Amino acid sequence: MLELHIEAFFLKQGDSAVTNFFTKLRMIWDELDNFWPEPIYSNSIKCSRKIFTLALQRKIKVRVMQFTRGFKDQYNNITSHVLFVDLIQFLKSFHILFNSKDGL
């Protein structure tokens, strides 16, 4: 599992399109999910929803950082902006930002 985390951290876009780079990362993340599945939400435990939400938010933030870290230098201005934007806003604007840059 450690090797997968390292691979995701050091993976670079290189000459690949953003979609291909994302697909490679997604494959690593899917393998990691097999080893370490998300917590199961349950209404029976009062704090379970909060813990579930926090765990999911952290997982997404780590993946956003891994994804943006591997971009080509031409995306540096977008990457620095994205890392400071609220996560939900990022998810809404991500598609728009990279559609215009990579011709997705």
C-alpha positions, 0 to 999 in steps of 0.5 A, a space after each residue: 500500500 505504501 508503494 501505491 501512495 508513493 506512486 500517486 505522489 510522484 506521478 507526473 503528467 509528462 506529455 500525457 493529456 490531463 485526462 490520461 494523467 487523471 486516469 492513471 491516478 484514478 487507477 492507483 486510487 482505486 487500488 488504494 480503495 481496495 486496501 483501505 475502503 471508506 468508512 461506512 456511514 451509519 445513523 445509529 452512531 451520533 458522530 458517525 456522519 461527522 466522522 464520515 464527512 471529515 474522512 471523505 473531505 480529507 481523502 478528496 483533498 489529498 487526491 486533489 493535491 496529488 492530481 495538481 502536483 503532477 501537472 505540467 508547468 503550464 498549469 502552475 497558475 491554475 494549480 496554485 489557485 486551485 489549492 487555495 479555493 474551497 474544495 466544493 468550489 474547486 469541484 465545480 470549477 475544475 471542469 471549466 478550467 481544464 476544458 479550456 486549457 487541454 481541449 478536453 
